[in-house]
Amino acid sequence: MHAHLPFVCLLLHLAPQATPPAPKPTITVSTIVPTATPVKHFALDAKQTRVALLTHDNLISLRVRGSGESLWEKGDKREQKTSIEIGGDFVFTVLTMHAQHCFKIEDGETASVVGAPDFMAETSCSAVDPLGRWVWLGSSATVVQRITPTNVNGWSRRDLKHGGSTAMALSPDGDWLAVAGADRTIRFVNSKSAQIEEKKVFEGLDAPALTLAFDAKAALLASTGDDKLIRIWTVASGKTRAKLTGHEGVVRALAFDPKATTLAAGDDKGVVRLWGLQKAELLLELPSSGGGAVTDLEFADKGKTLIGACGVNGLVVWDLSKL
């Protein structure tokens, strides 16, 4: 028996060994630009050095991203605000009763306050042109409104006959507006002309989309709703490219990385996941921020950083440089 031991050991040595799984990368998570109350939404400026914040007590402020220094703070806590965006040289916030406030980014002084005429329904969604040329507003009414911030009479109305708007997103160049409707469609409007693209309608949703996001080249559109299913659409064809499943909570925030290879998704249970788009697979669930529902996400630093509003007093930052 003992004489055969070297032969047995040789066979064991030559037998193929199972490849150990690759170690998961270490992702660090931290909180920056602390605030007195949780952040609801945020927006980075073009250089990603300043960040505009909308907190749950309806105050807005402009901060230095690195130090958290407050450059200015504005707002009336009694005014219910739904969003905050930076467009051109201005910070925009939209009120629930179809009005937008426009502040100069340099000093926070009011540049304009414009309301949408003949609109009684509360704002359900909005989208701001990256260059600050116009603001789009949607509600439970079937019409959408385009407001020109610097012109009190500069507005247009378009009836999409979609049962009411549930989500909006503007392409990064501001030229195309995607509007999700209560009829479980996604329709497109030429943002420059404010004309409806009658032949461009995405259908087949199982539930109305509550969140929309374009990639950097407007080649892809991500949508998600109460069904917790994330769809990736090819904008040119209107066909579903991928379906991503697995979130137990409703996804409230979506963001493409700059190369459109990864999609970040955050849900109302506080879970943030990174999805690989090439194989439509889950890449990683990010370490918890310890906060609540994820309401906003944005990639920064050429995709090496992900920033989120996650129900904490400040912004949550994940370092993705080791991925």
Backbone hydrogen bonds, N-H to C=O, Kabsch-Sander energy under -0.5 kcal/mol:
donor,donor_aa,acceptor,acceptor_aa,energy
4,H,1,M,-1.3
5,L,2,H,-1.2
8,V,4,H,-2.2
9,C,5,L,-2.7
10,L,6,P,-2.0
11,L,7,F,-2.1
12,L,8,V,-2.3
13,H,9,C,-2.1
14,L,10,L,-2.0
15,A,11,L,-1.6
27,I,25,P,-0.6
28,T,26,T,-0.6
28,T,319,D,-0.5
30,S,317,V,-2.2
32,I,315,L,-2.9
35,T,313,N,-1.0
39,V,312,V,-1.7
39,V,314,G,-0.5
40,K,54,L,-3.1
41,H,54,L,-1.7
43,A,52,A,-1.9
45,D,50,R,-2.2
48,Q,45,D,-1.5
51,V,63,R,-2.4
52,A,43,A,-3.0
53,L,61,S,-2.7
54,L,41,H,-2.6
55,T,59,L,-2.3
56,H,38,P,-2.6
58,N,55,T,-2.1
60,I,74,K,-2.7
61,S,53,L,-1.7
62,L,72,W,-2.3
63,R,51,V,-2.8
64,V,69,E,-2.4
65,R,49,T,-2.9
65,R,63,R,-0.5
68,G,64,V,-2.4
71,L,62,L,-3.1
71,L,69,E,-0.6
72,W,62,L,-1.2
74,K,60,I,-3.2
77,K,75,G,-0.5
79,E,76,D,-2.0
80,Q,78,R,-0.6
81,K,79,E,-0.6
82,T,94,V,-3.1
83,S,94,V,-0.8
85,E,92,F,-2.3
87,G,85,E,-0.5
87,G,90,F,-2.2
88,G,130,P,-2.4
90,F,87,G,-1.7
91,V,103,F,-2.7
92,F,85,E,-3.3
93,T,101,H,-2.1
94,V,83,S,-1.0
95,L,99,A,-3.0
96,T,80,Q,-2.0
98,H,95,L,-0.8
99,A,95,L,-0.6
100,Q,114,V,-2.8
101,H,93,T,-2.8
102,C,112,S,-2.8
103,F,91,V,-2.8
104,K,109,E,-3.0
105,I,89,D,-2.5
108,G,104,K,-2.8
111,A,102,C,-3.5
112,S,102,C,-1.6
114,V,100,Q,-2.1
116,A,98,H,-2.9
119,F,116,A,-0.7
120,M,118,D,-0.5
123,T,96,T,-4.0
124,S,138,G,-2.8
125,C,138,G,-1.3
127,A,136,W,-1.9
129,D,134,W,-2.4
132,G,129,D,-2.0
135,V,147,I,-2.6
136,W,127,A,-3.2
137,L,145,Q,-2.5
138,G,125,C,-2.5
139,S,141,A,-0.5
140,S,122,E,-0.6
144,V,158,R,-2.7
145,Q,137,L,-2.3
146,R,156,S,-2.6
147,I,135,V,-3.2
147,I,145,Q,-0.5
148,T,154,G,-3.2
151,N,148,T,-2.0
154,G,151,N,-1.8
155,W,153,N,-1.5
156,S,146,R,-1.9
158,R,144,V,-2.2
160,L,142,T,-2.4
160,L,158,R,-0.7
161,K,142,T,-0.5
165,S,139,S,-3.0
165,S,141,A,-0.7
166,T,180,A,-2.7
167,A,180,A,-1.0
169,A,178,A,-1.8
171,S,176,W,-2.6
174,G,171,S,-2.6
177,L,189,V,-2.6
178,A,169,A,-3.0
178,A,176,W,-0.5
179,V,187,R,-3.0
180,A,167,A,-2.6
181,G,185,T,-2.6
182,A,162,H,-0.5
182,A,164,G,-2.0
183,D,162,H,-1.8
184,R,181,G,-1.6
186,I,202,F,-1.8
187,R,179,V,-2.9
188,F,200,K,-1.0
189,V,177,L,-2.2
190,N,195,Q,-3.0
191,S,175,D,-2.8
191,S,189,V,-0.8
192,K,175,D,-0.6
194,A,190,N,-2.4
195,Q,190,N,-0.7
197,E,188,F,-2.6
198,E,196,I,-1.3
200,K,197,E,-1.6
201,V,199,K,-0.9
202,F,186,I,-3.0
203,E,201,V,-0.5
205,L,184,R,-0.9
210,L,224,T,-3.1
211,T,224,T,-1.7
213,A,222,A,-1.8
215,D,220,L,-1.7
218,A,215,D,-1.5
221,L,233,W,-1.9
222,A,213,A,-3.0
223,S,231,R,-2.1
224,T,211,T,-1.5
225,G,229,L,-0.6
226,D,208,P,-0.6
228,K,225,G,-2.0
230,I,244,L,-2.3
231,R,223,S,-2.7
231,R,229,L,-0.6
232,I,242,A,-2.6
233,W,221,L,-3.3
233,W,231,R,-0.6
234,T,239,K,-2.6
235,V,219,A,-2.3
235,V,233,W,-0.7
238,G,234,T,-2.7
239,K,234,T,-0.6
241,R,232,I,-3.4
242,A,232,I,-1.4
244,L,230,I,-3.0
245,T,243,K,-0.5
252,R,266,G,-2.2
253,A,266,G,-1.6
255,A,264,A,-1.9
257,D,262,T,-2.3
260,A,257,D,-1.9
263,L,275,W,-2.3
264,A,255,A,-3.2
265,A,273,R,-2.4
266,G,253,A,-2.2
267,D,271,V,-2.2
268,D,250,V,-1.8
270,G,267,D,-1.6
273,R,265,A,-2.6
274,L,284,L,-3.1
275,W,263,L,-2.8
276,G,281,E,-3.3
277,L,261,T,-2.5
277,L,275,W,-0.5
278,Q,261,T,-0.5
281,E,276,G,-1.7
283,L,274,L,-2.7
284,L,274,L,-1.6
286,L,272,V,-2.4
286,L,284,L,-0.6
292,G,310,C,-1.4
294,V,267,D,-2.3
295,T,293,A,-0.6
295,T,309,A,-2.5
296,D,309,A,-1.0
298,E,307,I,-2.2
300,A,305,T,-2.8
303,G,300,A,-0.6
304,K,301,D,-1.5
305,T,300,A,-1.9
306,L,318,W,-2.1
307,I,298,E,-2.7
308,G,316,V,-2.7
309,A,296,D,-2.4
310,C,308,G,-0.7
311,G,39,V,-0.7
314,G,312,V,-2.2
315,L,32,I,-2.5
316,V,308,G,-2.8
317,V,30,S,-3.0
318,W,306,L,-2.8
319,D,28,T,-2.2
320,L,304,K,-2.7
320,L,318,W,-0.8
321,S,304,K,-0.5
323,L,320,L,-1.7
